[in-house]
Amino acid sequence: FKVLGVWQRPTNIFEVPGAPEIAAVVPFEAARRSFIIDEWNSLIILVKPKPEVSVNRAMDAATVTLRRLRGLRV
């Protein structure tokens, strides 16, 4: 991987409880190819919609995208 910059961990409601002090942000597919991931229990995907998009609409869009990526019925 090529380091593109240094990430400053924000303080916000989306921060995972107990998040480690040292972390990396990696594109989903790159992480899936490069690391052993328990996709059922250890993967956390955070989605932050634009202000004009409702939480329910953002959740539906994320669900559809993930189902398409896995080749499941939408």
PDB file of N, H, CA, C and O in Angstrom:
ATOM      1  N   PHE A   1       0.832  -1.178   0.000  1.00  0.00           N
ATOM      2  CA  PHE A   1       0.000   0.000   0.000  1.00  0.00           C
ATOM      3  C   PHE A   1       0.875   1.239   0.000  1.00  0.00           C
ATOM      4  O   PHE A   1       1.990   1.217   0.522  1.00  0.00           O
ATOM      5  N   LYS A   2       0.379   2.312  -0.579  1.00  0.00           N
ATOM      6  H   LYS A   2      -0.526   2.329  -1.003  1.00  0.00           H
ATOM      7  CA  LYS A   2       1.079   3.590  -0.605  1.00  0.00           C
ATOM      8  C   LYS A   2       0.376   4.539   0.361  1.00  0.00           C
ATOM      9  O   LYS A   2      -0.836   4.738   0.272  1.00  0.00           O
ATOM     10  N   VAL A   3       1.124   5.113   1.268  1.00  0.00           N
ATOM     11  H   VAL A   3       2.108   4.951   1.341  1.00  0.00           H
ATOM     12  CA  VAL A   3       0.558   6.052   2.233  1.00  0.00           C
ATOM     13  C   VAL A   3       0.285   7.371   1.517  1.00  0.00           C
ATOM     14  O   VAL A   3       1.179   7.973   0.921  1.00  0.00           O
ATOM     15  N   LEU A   4      -0.982   7.808   1.593  1.00  0.00           N
ATOM     16  H   LEU A   4      -1.708   7.320   2.077  1.00  0.00           H
ATOM     17  CA  LEU A   4      -1.385   9.047   0.928  1.00  0.00           C
ATOM     18  C   LEU A   4      -1.426  10.228   1.877  1.00  0.00           C
ATOM     19  O   LEU A   4      -1.415  11.379   1.440  1.00  0.00           O
ATOM     20  N   GLY A   5      -1.472   9.955   3.157  1.00  0.00           N
ATOM     21  H   GLY A   5      -1.481   9.020   3.512  1.00  0.00           H
ATOM     22  CA  GLY A   5      -1.536  11.038   4.121  1.00  0.00           C
ATOM     23  C   GLY A   5      -1.716  10.491   5.519  1.00  0.00           C
ATOM     24  O   GLY A   5      -1.819   9.280   5.717  1.00  0.00           O
ATOM     25  N   VAL A   6      -1.751  11.373   6.468  1.00  0.00           N
ATOM     26  H   VAL A   6      -1.667  12.356   6.308  1.00  0.00           H
ATOM     27  CA  VAL A   6      -1.937  10.985   7.859  1.00  0.00           C
ATOM     28  C   VAL A   6      -3.348  11.365   8.262  1.00  0.00           C
ATOM     29  O   VAL A   6      -3.797  12.486   8.021  1.00  0.00           O
ATOM     30  N   TRP A   7      -4.028  10.438   8.866  1.00  0.00           N
ATOM     31  H   TRP A   7      -3.664   9.528   9.061  1.00  0.00           H
ATOM     32  CA  TRP A   7      -5.416  10.634   9.253  1.00  0.00           C
ATOM     33  C   TRP A   7      -5.485  11.004  10.721  1.00  0.00           C
ATOM     34  O   TRP A   7      -4.908  10.321  11.568  1.00  0.00           O
ATOM     35  N   GLN A   8      -6.179  12.067  11.019  1.00  0.00           N
ATOM     36  H   GLN A   8      -6.647  12.622  10.331  1.00  0.00           H
ATOM     37  CA  GLN A   8      -6.412  12.470  12.404  1.00  0.00           C
ATOM     38  C   GLN A   8      -7.776  11.939  12.811  1.00  0.00           C
ATOM     39  O   GLN A   8      -8.794  12.293  12.216  1.00  0.00           O
ATOM     40  N   ARG A   9      -7.788  11.102  13.812  1.00  0.00           N
ATOM     41  H   ARG A   9      -6.961  10.815  14.295  1.00  0.00           H
ATOM     42  CA  ARG A   9      -9.032  10.485  14.248  1.00  0.00           C
ATOM     43  C   ARG A   9      -9.995  11.541  14.784  1.00  0.00           C
ATOM     44  O   ARG A   9      -9.668  12.249  15.737  1.00  0.00           O
ATOM     45  N   PRO A  10     -11.184  11.654  14.179  1.00  0.00           N
ATOM     46  CA  PRO A  10     -12.151  12.653  14.646  1.00  0.00           C
ATOM     47  C   PRO A  10     -12.900  12.166  15.885  1.00  0.00           C
ATOM     48  O   PRO A  10     -12.974  10.967  16.153  1.00  0.00           O
ATOM     49  N   THR A  11     -13.435  13.092  16.610  1.00  0.00           N
ATOM     50  H   THR A  11     -13.375  14.066  16.392  1.00  0.00           H
ATOM     51  CA  THR A  11     -14.321  12.756  17.719  1.00  0.00           C
ATOM     52  C   THR A  11     -15.735  12.968  17.204  1.00  0.00           C
ATOM     53  O   THR A  11     -16.163  14.102  16.992  1.00  0.00           O
ATOM     54  N   ASN A  12     -16.457  11.873  17.003  1.00  0.00           N
ATOM     55  H   ASN A  12     -16.109  10.951  17.175  1.00  0.00           H
ATOM     56  CA  ASN A  12     -17.826  11.997  16.497  1.00  0.00           C
ATOM     57  C   ASN A  12     -18.652  10.776  16.871  1.00  0.00           C
ATOM     58  O   ASN A  12     -18.128   9.813  17.431  1.00  0.00           O
ATOM     59  N   ILE A  13     -19.927  10.817  16.566  1.00  0.00           N
ATOM     60  H   ILE A  13     -20.352  11.599  16.112  1.00  0.00           H
ATOM     61  CA  ILE A  13     -20.828   9.732  16.942  1.00  0.00           C
ATOM     62  C   ILE A  13     -20.585   8.462  16.142  1.00  0.00           C
ATOM     63  O   ILE A  13     -21.067   7.397  16.529  1.00  0.00           O
ATOM     64  N   PHE A  14     -19.846   8.543  15.027  1.00  0.00           N
ATOM     65  H   PHE A  14     -19.454   9.408  14.712  1.00  0.00           H
ATOM     66  CA  PHE A  14     -19.614   7.369  14.200  1.00  0.00           C
ATOM     67  C   PHE A  14     -18.367   6.597  14.618  1.00  0.00           C
ATOM     68  O   PHE A  14     -18.065   5.553  14.039  1.00  0.00           O
ATOM     69  N   GLU A  15     -17.644   7.091  15.608  1.00  0.00           N
ATOM     70  H   GLU A  15     -17.889   7.939  16.078  1.00  0.00           H
ATOM     71  CA  GLU A  15     -16.429   6.415  16.043  1.00  0.00           C
ATOM     72  C   GLU A  15     -16.805   5.105  16.732  1.00  0.00           C
ATOM     73  O   GLU A  15     -17.691   5.066  17.585  1.00  0.00           O
ATOM     74  N   VAL A  16     -16.128   4.058  16.354  1.00  0.00           N
ATOM     75  H   VAL A  16     -15.407   4.089  15.661  1.00  0.00           H
ATOM     76  CA  VAL A  16     -16.398   2.732  16.912  1.00  0.00           C
ATOM     77  C   VAL A  16     -15.906   2.694  18.352  1.00  0.00           C
ATOM     78  O   VAL A  16     -14.766   3.073  18.621  1.00  0.00           O
ATOM     79  N   PRO A  17     -16.759   2.236  19.299  1.00  0.00           N
ATOM     80  CA  PRO A  17     -16.317   2.140  20.694  1.00  0.00           C
ATOM     81  C   PRO A  17     -15.095   1.233  20.800  1.00  0.00           C
ATOM     82  O   PRO A  17     -15.061   0.154  20.209  1.00  0.00           O
ATOM     83  N   GLY A  18     -14.101   1.673  21.550  1.00  0.00           N
ATOM     84  H   GLY A  18     -14.128   2.549  22.030  1.00  0.00           H
ATOM     85  CA  GLY A  18     -12.900   0.871  21.720  1.00  0.00           C
ATOM     86  C   GLY A  18     -11.994   0.862  20.508  1.00  0.00           C
ATOM     87  O   GLY A  18     -11.132  -0.008  20.387  1.00  0.00           O
ATOM     88  N   ALA A  19     -12.177   1.822  19.600  1.00  0.00           N
ATOM     89  H   ALA A  19     -12.878   2.528  19.699  1.00  0.00           H
ATOM     90  CA  ALA A  19     -11.349   1.885  18.392  1.00  0.00           C
ATOM     91  C   ALA A  19      -9.886   2.034  18.788  1.00  0.00           C
ATOM     92  O   ALA A  19      -9.561   2.772  19.718  1.00  0.00           O
ATOM     93  N   PRO A  20      -9.008   1.333  18.081  1.00  0.00           N
ATOM     94  CA  PRO A  20      -7.586   1.424  18.429  1.00  0.00           C
ATOM     95  C   PRO A  20      -7.016   2.807  18.118  1.00  0.00           C
ATOM     96  O   PRO A  20      -7.538   3.544  17.282  1.00  0.00           O
ATOM     97  N   GLU A  21      -5.938   3.132  18.813  1.00  0.00           N
ATOM     98  H   GLU A  21      -5.514   2.533  19.492  1.00  0.00           H
ATOM     99  CA  GLU A  21      -5.267   4.411  18.572  1.00  0.00           C
ATOM    100  C   GLU A  21      -4.585   4.422  17.212  1.00  0.00           C
ATOM    101  O   GLU A  21      -4.447   5.476  16.590  1.00  0.00           O
ATOM    102  N   ILE A  22      -4.159   3.256  16.753  1.00  0.00           N
ATOM    103  H   ILE A  22      -4.271   2.400  17.258  1.00  0.00           H
ATOM    104  CA  ILE A  22      -3.491   3.148  15.461  1.00  0.00           C
ATOM    105  C   ILE A  22      -4.428   2.415  14.515  1.00  0.00           C
ATOM    106  O   ILE A  22      -4.877   1.309  14.818  1.00  0.00           O
ATOM    107  N   ALA A  23      -4.724   3.015  13.385  1.00  0.00           N
ATOM    108  H   ALA A  23      -4.359   3.914  13.139  1.00  0.00           H
ATOM    109  CA  ALA A  23      -5.651   2.407  12.433  1.00  0.00           C
ATOM    110  C   ALA A  23      -5.290   2.861  11.030  1.00  0.00           C
ATOM    111  O   ALA A  23      -4.460   3.750  10.841  1.00  0.00           O
ATOM    112  N   ALA A  24      -5.923   2.242  10.061  1.00  0.00           N
ATOM    113  H   ALA A  24      -6.598   1.520  10.215  1.00  0.00           H
ATOM    114  CA  ALA A  24      -5.720   2.627   8.664  1.00  0.00           C
ATOM    115  C   ALA A  24      -7.059   2.589   7.956  1.00  0.00           C
ATOM    116  O   ALA A  24      -7.931   1.789   8.295  1.00  0.00           O
ATOM    117  N   VAL A  25      -7.216   3.448   6.983  1.00  0.00           N
ATOM    118  H   VAL A  25      -6.508   4.098   6.707  1.00  0.00           H
ATOM    119  CA  VAL A  25      -8.403   3.444   6.140  1.00  0.00           C
ATOM    120  C   VAL A  25      -7.978   2.834   4.813  1.00  0.00           C
ATOM    121  O   VAL A  25      -7.089   3.347   4.134  1.00  0.00           O
ATOM    122  N   VAL A  26      -8.629   1.727   4.455  1.00  0.00           N
ATOM    123  H   VAL A  26      -9.351   1.310   5.007  1.00  0.00           H
ATOM    124  CA  VAL A  26      -8.271   0.976   3.253  1.00  0.00           C
ATOM    125  C   VAL A  26      -9.539   0.757   2.442  1.00  0.00           C
ATOM    126  O   VAL A  26     -10.577   0.437   3.020  1.00  0.00           O
ATOM    127  N   PRO A  27      -9.493   0.918   1.127  1.00  0.00           N
ATOM    128  CA  PRO A  27     -10.669   0.623   0.303  1.00  0.00           C
ATOM    129  C   PRO A  27     -11.158  -0.811   0.556  1.00  0.00           C
ATOM    130  O   PRO A  27     -10.353  -1.722   0.750  1.00  0.00           O
ATOM    131  N   PHE A  28     -12.461  -0.997   0.553  1.00  0.00           N
ATOM    132  H   PHE A  28     -13.115  -0.257   0.395  1.00  0.00           H
ATOM    133  CA  PHE A  28     -13.076  -2.277   0.903  1.00  0.00           C
ATOM    134  C   PHE A  28     -12.500  -3.444   0.105  1.00  0.00           C
ATOM    135  O   PHE A  28     -12.070  -4.437   0.691  1.00  0.00           O
ATOM    136  N   GLU A  29     -12.486  -3.338  -1.211  1.00  0.00           N
ATOM    137  H   GLU A  29     -12.835  -2.532  -1.687  1.00  0.00           H
ATOM    138  CA  GLU A  29     -12.011  -4.451  -2.042  1.00  0.00           C
ATOM    139  C   GLU A  29     -10.531  -4.736  -1.819  1.00  0.00           C
ATOM    140  O   GLU A  29     -10.117  -5.895  -1.845  1.00  0.00           O
ATOM    141  N   ALA A  30      -9.733  -3.705  -1.601  1.00  0.00           N
ATOM    142  H   ALA A  30     -10.069  -2.763  -1.580  1.00  0.00           H
ATOM    143  CA  ALA A  30      -8.304  -3.912  -1.332  1.00  0.00           C
ATOM    144  C   ALA A  30      -8.116  -4.658  -0.014  1.00  0.00           C
ATOM    145  O   ALA A  30      -7.284  -5.561   0.073  1.00  0.00           O
ATOM    146  N   ALA A  31      -8.873  -4.291   1.000  1.00  0.00           N
ATOM    147  H   ALA A  31      -9.549  -3.557   0.930  1.00  0.00           H
ATOM    148  CA  ALA A  31      -8.787  -4.977   2.289  1.00  0.00           C
ATOM    149  C   ALA A  31      -9.230  -6.429   2.148  1.00  0.00           C
ATOM    150  O   ALA A  31      -8.617  -7.331   2.718  1.00  0.00           O
ATOM    151  N   ARG A  32     -10.281  -6.645   1.397  1.00  0.00           N
ATOM    152  H   ARG A  32     -10.779  -5.912   0.934  1.00  0.00           H
ATOM    153  CA  ARG A  32     -10.799  -8.001   1.201  1.00  0.00           C
ATOM    154  C   ARG A  32      -9.771  -8.894   0.508  1.00  0.00           C
ATOM    155  O   ARG A  32      -9.637 -10.068   0.853  1.00  0.00           O
ATOM    156  N   ARG A  33      -9.046  -8.343  -0.466  1.00  0.00           N
ATOM    157  H   ARG A  33      -9.155  -7.390  -0.746  1.00  0.00           H
ATOM    158  CA  ARG A  33      -8.034  -9.119  -1.187  1.00  0.00           C
ATOM    159  C   ARG A  33      -6.772  -9.327  -0.361  1.00  0.00           C
ATOM    160  O   ARG A  33      -6.101 -10.347  -0.510  1.00  0.00           O
ATOM    161  N   SER A  34      -6.443  -8.386   0.499  1.00  0.00           N
ATOM    162  H   SER A  34      -6.988  -7.556   0.620  1.00  0.00           H
ATOM    163  CA  SER A  34      -5.138  -8.390   1.159  1.00  0.00           C
ATOM    164  C   SER A  34      -5.117  -8.953   2.575  1.00  0.00           C
ATOM    165  O   SER A  34      -4.061  -9.355   3.063  1.00  0.00           O
ATOM    166  N   PHE A  35      -6.256  -8.986   3.233  1.00  0.00           N
ATOM    167  H   PHE A  35      -7.114  -8.659   2.837  1.00  0.00           H
ATOM    168  CA  PHE A  35      -6.280  -9.399   4.633  1.00  0.00           C
ATOM    169  C   PHE A  35      -7.319 -10.488   4.856  1.00  0.00           C
ATOM    170  O   PHE A  35      -8.283 -10.616   4.102  1.00  0.00           O
ATOM    171  N   ILE A  36      -7.098 -11.268   5.909  1.00  0.00           N
ATOM    172  H   ILE A  36      -6.314 -11.163   6.521  1.00  0.00           H
ATOM    173  CA  ILE A  36      -8.095 -12.264   6.304  1.00  0.00           C
ATOM    174  C   ILE A  36      -9.155 -11.513   7.106  1.00  0.00           C
ATOM    175  O   ILE A  36      -8.871 -10.975   8.176  1.00  0.00           O
ATOM    176  N   ILE A  37     -10.362 -11.483   6.586  1.00  0.00           N
ATOM    177  H   ILE A  37     -10.593 -11.921   5.717  1.00  0.00           H
ATOM    178  CA  ILE A  37     -11.453 -10.751   7.232  1.00  0.00           C
ATOM    179  C   ILE A  37     -12.605 -11.710   7.488  1.00  0.00           C
ATOM    180  O   ILE A  37     -13.046 -12.416   6.582  1.00  0.00           O
ATOM    181  N   ASP A  38     -13.089 -11.735   8.718  1.00  0.00           N
ATOM    182  H   ASP A  38     -12.730 -11.161   9.454  1.00  0.00           H
ATOM    183  CA  ASP A  38     -14.302 -12.477   9.030  1.00  0.00           C
ATOM    184  C   ASP A  38     -15.456 -11.577   8.594  1.00  0.00           C
ATOM    185  O   ASP A  38     -15.923 -10.732   9.358  1.00  0.00           O
ATOM    186  N   GLU A  39     -15.911 -11.773   7.349  1.00  0.00           N
ATOM    187  H   GLU A  39     -15.532 -12.459   6.728  1.00  0.00           H
ATOM    188  CA  GLU A  39     -16.901 -10.862   6.765  1.00  0.00           C
ATOM    189  C   GLU A  39     -18.243 -10.878   7.487  1.00  0.00           C
ATOM    190  O   GLU A  39     -19.044  -9.959   7.315  1.00  0.00           O
ATOM    191  N   TRP A  40     -18.496 -11.890   8.279  1.00  0.00           N
ATOM    192  H   TRP A  40     -17.845 -12.637   8.419  1.00  0.00           H
ATOM    193  CA  TRP A  40     -19.789 -11.970   8.961  1.00  0.00           C
ATOM    194  C   TRP A  40     -19.771 -11.279  10.312  1.00  0.00           C
ATOM    195  O   TRP A  40     -20.802 -10.785  10.768  1.00  0.00           O
ATOM    196  N   ASN A  41     -18.610 -11.238  10.961  1.00  0.00           N
ATOM    197  H   ASN A  41     -17.773 -11.640  10.590  1.00  0.00           H
ATOM    198  CA  ASN A  41     -18.578 -10.737  12.329  1.00  0.00           C
ATOM    199  C   ASN A  41     -17.645  -9.560  12.580  1.00  0.00           C
ATOM    200  O   ASN A  41     -17.815  -8.853  13.573  1.00  0.00           O
ATOM    201  N   SER A  42     -16.679  -9.332  11.722  1.00  0.00           N
ATOM    202  H   SER A  42     -16.541  -9.907  10.915  1.00  0.00           H
ATOM    203  CA  SER A  42     -15.642  -8.358  12.048  1.00  0.00           C
ATOM    204  C   SER A  42     -15.600  -7.142  11.143  1.00  0.00           C
ATOM    205  O   SER A  42     -14.707  -6.305  11.279  1.00  0.00           O
ATOM    206  N   LEU A  43     -16.526  -7.027  10.243  1.00  0.00           N
ATOM    207  H   LEU A  43     -17.251  -7.707  10.132  1.00  0.00           H
ATOM    208  CA  LEU A  43     -16.477  -5.925   9.293  1.00  0.00           C
ATOM    209  C   LEU A  43     -17.502  -4.865   9.673  1.00  0.00           C
ATOM    210  O   LEU A  43     -18.686  -5.157   9.840  1.00  0.00           O
ATOM    211  N   ILE A  44     -17.033  -3.644   9.806  1.00  0.00           N
ATOM    212  H   ILE A  44     -16.071  -3.406   9.670  1.00  0.00           H
ATOM    213  CA  ILE A  44     -17.919  -2.527  10.132  1.00  0.00           C
ATOM    214  C   ILE A  44     -17.861  -1.544   8.974  1.00  0.00           C
ATOM    215  O   ILE A  44     -16.784  -1.083   8.598  1.00  0.00           O
ATOM    216  N   ILE A  45     -19.011  -1.228   8.414  1.00  0.00           N
ATOM    217  H   ILE A  45     -19.887  -1.603   8.720  1.00  0.00           H
ATOM    218  CA  ILE A  45     -19.081  -0.267   7.322  1.00  0.00           C
ATOM    219  C   ILE A  45     -19.896   0.923   7.811  1.00  0.00           C
ATOM    220  O   ILE A  45     -21.060   0.776   8.185  1.00  0.00           O
ATOM    221  N   LEU A  46     -19.286   2.089   7.807  1.00  0.00           N
ATOM    222  H   LEU A  46     -18.341   2.208   7.504  1.00  0.00           H
ATOM    223  CA  LEU A  46     -19.972   3.305   8.231  1.00  0.00           C
ATOM    224  C   LEU A  46     -20.390   4.095   7.007  1.00  0.00           C
ATOM    225  O   LEU A  46     -19.604   4.288   6.079  1.00  0.00           O
ATOM    226  N   VAL A  47     -21.627   4.546   7.011  1.00  0.00           N
ATOM    227  H   VAL A  47     -22.266   4.389   7.765  1.00  0.00           H
ATOM    228  CA  VAL A  47     -22.153   5.333   5.899  1.00  0.00           C
ATOM    229  C   VAL A  47     -22.671   6.646   6.473  1.00  0.00           C
ATOM    230  O   VAL A  47     -23.487   6.649   7.394  1.00  0.00           O
ATOM    231  N   LYS A  48     -22.197   7.753   5.930  1.00  0.00           N
ATOM    232  H   LYS A  48     -21.534   7.751   5.181  1.00  0.00           H
ATOM    233  CA  LYS A  48     -22.673   9.063   6.367  1.00  0.00           C
ATOM    234  C   LYS A  48     -23.340   9.733   5.173  1.00  0.00           C
ATOM    235  O   LYS A  48     -22.654  10.152   4.240  1.00  0.00           O
ATOM    236  N   PRO A  49     -24.673   9.841   5.187  1.00  0.00           N
ATOM    237  CA  PRO A  49     -25.367  10.447   4.047  1.00  0.00           C
ATOM    238  C   PRO A  49     -25.196  11.964   4.020  1.00  0.00           C
ATOM    239  O   PRO A  49     -24.854  12.594   5.020  1.00  0.00           O
ATOM    240  N   LYS A  50     -25.446  12.518   2.852  1.00  0.00           N
ATOM    241  H   LYS A  50     -25.724  12.006   2.040  1.00  0.00           H
ATOM    242  CA  LYS A  50     -25.469  13.975   2.720  1.00  0.00           C
ATOM    243  C   LYS A  50     -26.637  14.496   3.554  1.00  0.00           C
ATOM    244  O   LYS A  50     -27.582  13.753   3.818  1.00  0.00           O
ATOM    245  N   PRO A  51     -26.587  15.758   3.971  1.00  0.00           N
ATOM    246  CA  PRO A  51     -27.648  16.301   4.830  1.00  0.00           C
ATOM    247  C   PRO A  51     -29.061  16.131   4.265  1.00  0.00           C
ATOM    248  O   PRO A  51     -30.013  15.947   5.023  1.00  0.00           O
ATOM    249  N   GLU A  52     -29.198  16.192   2.940  1.00  0.00           N
ATOM    250  H   GLU A  52     -28.424  16.342   2.325  1.00  0.00           H
ATOM    251  CA  GLU A  52     -30.540  16.098   2.346  1.00  0.00           C
ATOM    252  C   GLU A  52     -31.027  14.657   2.169  1.00  0.00           C
ATOM    253  O   GLU A  52     -32.158  14.445   1.731  1.00  0.00           O
ATOM    254  N   VAL A  53     -30.197  13.668   2.502  1.00  0.00           N
ATOM    255  H   VAL A  53     -29.279  13.841   2.858  1.00  0.00           H
ATOM    256  CA  VAL A  53     -30.571  12.257   2.344  1.00  0.00           C
ATOM    257  C   VAL A  53     -30.930  11.686   3.711  1.00  0.00           C
ATOM    258  O   VAL A  53     -30.167  11.821   4.668  1.00  0.00           O
ATOM    259  N   SER A  54     -32.103  11.043   3.797  1.00  0.00           N
ATOM    260  H   SER A  54     -32.722  10.934   3.020  1.00  0.00           H
ATOM    261  CA  SER A  54     -32.536  10.472   5.072  1.00  0.00           C
ATOM    262  C   SER A  54     -31.693   9.246   5.420  1.00  0.00           C
ATOM    263  O   SER A  54     -31.102   8.616   4.542  1.00  0.00           O
ATOM    264  N   VAL A  55     -31.647   8.921   6.699  1.00  0.00           N
ATOM    265  H   VAL A  55     -32.127   9.432   7.412  1.00  0.00           H
ATOM    266  CA  VAL A  55     -30.895   7.747   7.150  1.00  0.00           C
ATOM    267  C   VAL A  55     -31.457   6.484   6.505  1.00  0.00           C
ATOM    268  O   VAL A  55     -30.695   5.626   6.060  1.00  0.00           O
ATOM    269  N   ASN A  56     -32.784   6.362   6.451  1.00  0.00           N
ATOM    270  H   ASN A  56     -33.403   7.059   6.813  1.00  0.00           H
ATOM    271  CA  ASN A  56     -33.393   5.171   5.847  1.00  0.00           C
ATOM    272  C   ASN A  56     -33.016   5.024   4.377  1.00  0.00           C
ATOM    273  O   ASN A  56     -32.731   3.919   3.915  1.00  0.00           O
ATOM    274  N   ARG A  57     -33.014   6.124   3.650  1.00  0.00           N
ATOM    275  H   ARG A  57     -33.245   7.022   4.026  1.00  0.00           H
ATOM    276  CA  ARG A  57     -32.646   6.071   2.229  1.00  0.00           C
ATOM    277  C   ARG A  57     -31.174   5.669   2.067  1.00  0.00           C
ATOM    278  O   ARG A  57     -30.840   4.879   1.183  1.00  0.00           O
ATOM    279  N   ALA A  58     -30.303   6.208   2.913  1.00  0.00           N
ATOM    280  H   ALA A  58     -30.575   6.849   3.631  1.00  0.00           H
ATOM    281  CA  ALA A  58     -28.877   5.858   2.863  1.00  0.00           C
ATOM    282  C   ALA A  58     -28.665   4.385   3.206  1.00  0.00           C
ATOM    283  O   ALA A  58     -27.850   3.713   2.575  1.00  0.00           O
ATOM    284  N   MET A  59     -29.395   3.882   4.200  1.00  0.00           N
ATOM    285  H   MET A  59     -30.057   4.428   4.712  1.00  0.00           H
ATOM    286  CA  MET A  59     -29.282   2.466   4.569  1.00  0.00           C
ATOM    287  C   MET A  59     -29.735   1.571   3.422  1.00  0.00           C
ATOM    288  O   MET A  59     -29.097   0.561   3.126  1.00  0.00           O
ATOM    289  N   ASP A  60     -30.833   1.943   2.781  1.00  0.00           N
ATOM    290  H   ASP A  60     -31.352   2.764   3.021  1.00  0.00           H
ATOM    291  CA  ASP A  60     -31.325   1.162   1.639  1.00  0.00           C
ATOM    292  C   ASP A  60     -30.314   1.163   0.496  1.00  0.00           C
ATOM    293  O   ASP A  60     -30.074   0.124  -0.119  1.00  0.00           O
ATOM    294  N   ALA A  61     -29.724   2.313   0.208  1.00  0.00           N
ATOM    295  H   ALA A  61     -29.918   3.157   0.708  1.00  0.00           H
ATOM    296  CA  ALA A  61     -28.740   2.408  -0.875  1.00  0.00           C
ATOM    297  C   ALA A  61     -27.503   1.569  -0.563  1.00  0.00           C
ATOM    298  O   ALA A  61     -26.970   0.899  -1.447  1.00  0.00           O
ATOM    299  N   ALA A  62     -27.046   1.602   0.682  1.00  0.00           N
ATOM    300  H   ALA A  62     -27.478   2.147   1.401  1.00  0.00           H
ATOM    301  CA  ALA A  62     -25.882   0.798   1.078  1.00  0.00           C
ATOM    302  C   ALA A  62     -26.198  -0.690   0.971  1.00  0.00           C
ATOM    303  O   ALA A  62     -25.367  -1.468   0.501  1.00  0.00           O
ATOM    304  N   THR A  63     -27.387  -1.090   1.401  1.00  0.00           N
ATOM    305  H   THR A  63     -28.061  -0.459   1.783  1.00  0.00           H
ATOM    306  CA  THR A  63     -27.794  -2.496   1.320  1.00  0.00           C
ATOM    307  C   THR A  63     -27.834  -2.971  -0.122  1.00  0.00           C
ATOM    308  O   THR A  63     -27.326  -4.048  -0.435  1.00  0.00           O
ATOM    309  N   VAL A  64     -28.430  -2.180  -1.000  1.00  0.00           N
ATOM    310  H   VAL A  64     -28.843  -1.305  -0.745  1.00  0.00           H
ATOM    311  CA  VAL A  64     -28.518  -2.545  -2.422  1.00  0.00           C
ATOM    312  C   VAL A  64     -27.119  -2.685  -3.019  1.00  0.00           C
ATOM    313  O   VAL A  64     -26.843  -3.645  -3.738  1.00  0.00           O
ATOM    314  N   THR A  65     -26.246  -1.739  -2.724  1.00  0.00           N
ATOM    315  H   THR A  65     -26.470  -0.959  -2.140  1.00  0.00           H
ATOM    316  CA  THR A  65     -24.879  -1.785  -3.266  1.00  0.00           C
ATOM    317  C   THR A  65     -24.138  -3.030  -2.795  1.00  0.00           C
ATOM    318  O   THR A  65     -23.504  -3.714  -3.597  1.00  0.00           O
ATOM    319  N   LEU A  66     -24.214  -3.328  -1.503  1.00  0.00           N
ATOM    320  H   LEU A  66     -24.729  -2.772  -0.851  1.00  0.00           H
ATOM    321  CA  LEU A  66     -23.522  -4.506  -0.977  1.00  0.00           C
ATOM    322  C   LEU A  66     -24.101  -5.799  -1.545  1.00  0.00           C
ATOM    323  O   LEU A  66     -23.351  -6.731  -1.835  1.00  0.00           O
ATOM    324  N   ARG A  67     -25.421  -5.870  -1.710  1.00  0.00           N
ATOM    325  H   ARG A  67     -26.030  -5.113  -1.475  1.00  0.00           H
ATOM    326  CA  ARG A  67     -26.036  -7.073  -2.293  1.00  0.00           C
ATOM    327  C   ARG A  67     -25.595  -7.252  -3.744  1.00  0.00           C
ATOM    328  O   ARG A  67     -25.322  -8.371  -4.179  1.00  0.00           O
ATOM    329  N   ARG A  68     -25.526  -6.155  -4.491  1.00  0.00           N
ATOM    330  H   ARG A  68     -25.747  -5.246  -4.138  1.00  0.00           H
ATOM    331  CA  ARG A  68     -25.065  -6.245  -5.888  1.00  0.00           C
ATOM    332  C   ARG A  68     -23.620  -6.726  -5.954  1.00  0.00           C
ATOM    333  O   ARG A  68     -23.284  -7.564  -6.791  1.00  0.00           O
ATOM    334  N   LEU A  69     -22.762  -6.203  -5.080  1.00  0.00           N
ATOM    335  H   LEU A  69     -23.035  -5.522  -4.400  1.00  0.00           H
ATOM    336  CA  LEU A  69     -21.354  -6.612  -5.057  1.00  0.00           C
ATOM    337  C   LEU A  69     -21.205  -8.110  -4.787  1.00  0.00           C
ATOM    338  O   LEU A  69     -20.282  -8.748  -5.293  1.00  0.00           O
ATOM    339  N   ARG A  70     -22.107  -8.658  -3.998  1.00  0.00           N
ATOM    340  H   ARG A  70     -22.857  -8.139  -3.587  1.00  0.00           H
ATOM    341  CA  ARG A  70     -22.037 -10.083  -3.664  1.00  0.00           C
ATOM    342  C   ARG A  70     -22.831 -10.951  -4.625  1.00  0.00           C
ATOM    343  O   ARG A  70     -22.870 -12.173  -4.476  1.00  0.00           O
ATOM    344  N   GLY A  71     -23.467 -10.324  -5.614  1.00  0.00           N
ATOM    345  H   GLY A  71     -23.435  -9.332  -5.735  1.00  0.00           H
ATOM    346  CA  GLY A  71     -24.228 -11.089  -6.600  1.00  0.00           C
ATOM    347  C   GLY A  71     -25.545 -11.620  -6.065  1.00  0.00           C
ATOM    348  O   GLY A  71     -26.055 -12.632  -6.547  1.00  0.00           O
ATOM    349  N   LEU A  72     -26.096 -10.941  -5.070  1.00  0.00           N
ATOM    350  H   LEU A  72     -25.682 -10.119  -4.678  1.00  0.00           H
ATOM    351  CA  LEU A  72     -27.368 -11.364  -4.481  1.00  0.00           C
ATOM    352  C   LEU A  72     -28.529 -10.610  -5.121  1.00  0.00           C
ATOM    353  O   LEU A  72     -28.350  -9.567  -5.749  1.00  0.00           O
ATOM    354  N   ARG A  73     -29.719 -11.170  -4.943  1.00  0.00           N
ATOM    355  H   ARG A  73     -29.864 -12.018  -4.433  1.00  0.00           H
ATOM    356  CA  ARG A  73     -30.929 -10.543  -5.473  1.00  0.00           C
ATOM    357  C   ARG A  73     -31.157  -9.213  -4.767  1.00  0.00           C
ATOM    358  O   ARG A  73     -30.987  -9.107  -3.552  1.00  0.00           O
ATOM    359  N   VAL A  74     -31.542  -8.201  -5.538  1.00  0.00           N
ATOM    360  H   VAL A  74     -31.680  -8.287  -6.525  1.00  0.00           H
ATOM    361  CA  VAL A  74     -31.768  -6.859  -4.974  1.00  0.00           C
ATOM    362  C   VAL A  74     -33.243  -6.651  -4.765  1.00  0.00           C
ATOM    363  O   VAL A  74     -33.657  -5.589  -4.299  1.00  0.00           O
TER     364      VAL A  74
END
